[in-house]
């Protein structure tokens, strides 16, 4: 019977840790999510701009003078 109590306590501890980690990761996702999204958007956009410049260079089209990209 004592062994059953020990296993129950260990299992309860594991379940509690699992829920604590879940809530911690959820809170971290809410806080850091927008920053991570913005970071990935910037990387993707810089790659798109680089490809556009390469294509324009191949076609011999110069970008507009007011272009900041």
C-alpha positions as CSV (number, residue, x, y, z in Angstrom):
1,X,0.0,0.0,0.0
2,X,2.9,2.4,0.9
3,X,4.4,1.7,-2.5
4,X,1.1,2.7,-4.2
5,X,1.2,6.0,-2.3
6,X,4.8,6.6,-3.4
7,X,3.9,6.0,-7.0
8,X,0.8,8.2,-6.7
9,X,2.9,11.0,-5.2
10,X,5.5,10.7,-7.9
11,X,2.9,10.6,-10.7
12,X,1.1,13.6,-9.2
13,X,4.4,15.5,-9.0
14,X,5.1,14.7,-12.7
15,X,1.6,15.9,-13.7
16,X,2.0,19.1,-11.7
17,X,5.3,19.8,-13.4
18,X,3.8,19.1,-16.8
19,X,1.0,21.7,-16.2
20,X,3.5,24.2,-14.7
21,X,5.7,23.9,-17.8
22,X,2.6,24.2,-20.0
23,X,1.5,27.4,-18.3
24,X,5.1,28.8,-18.3
25,X,5.5,28.1,-22.0
26,X,2.1,29.6,-22.7
27,X,2.9,32.8,-20.9
28,X,6.3,32.9,-22.6
29,X,4.5,32.5,-25.9
30,X,2.2,35.4,-25.2
31,X,5.0,37.6,-24.2
32,X,7.7,36.7,-26.8
33,X,5.4,35.6,-29.6
34,X,5.0,39.0,-31.3
35,X,8.7,39.7,-31.1
36,X,9.6,36.3,-32.6
37,X,7.0,36.9,-35.4
38,X,8.4,40.3,-36.2
39,X,11.9,38.8,-36.3
40,X,10.9,36.1,-38.7
41,X,9.0,38.7,-40.9
42,X,12.1,40.8,-41.1
43,X,14.2,37.9,-42.2
44,X,11.7,36.8,-44.8
45,X,11.3,40.3,-46.1
46,X,15.0,40.9,-46.4
47,X,15.3,37.6,-48.4
48,X,12.5,38.8,-50.7
49,X,14.1,42.2,-51.2
50,X,17.4,40.5,-52.0
51,X,15.7,38.3,-54.6
52,X,13.9,41.3,-56.1
53,X,17.2,43.1,-56.5
54,X,18.8,40.1,-58.1
55,X,16.0,39.8,-60.6
56,X,16.1,43.5,-61.4
57,X,19.9,43.3,-61.9
58,X,19.4,40.4,-64.3
59,X,16.8,42.3,-66.3
60,X,19.0,45.5,-66.3
61,X,16.3,47.4,-64.5
62,X,17.7,50.0,-62.0
63,X,15.6,50.6,-58.9
64,X,13.9,54.0,-58.6
65,X,16.1,56.8,-57.2
66,X,13.9,57.3,-54.1
67,X,14.0,53.7,-53.2
68,X,15.3,53.1,-49.7
69,X,15.4,49.3,-50.1
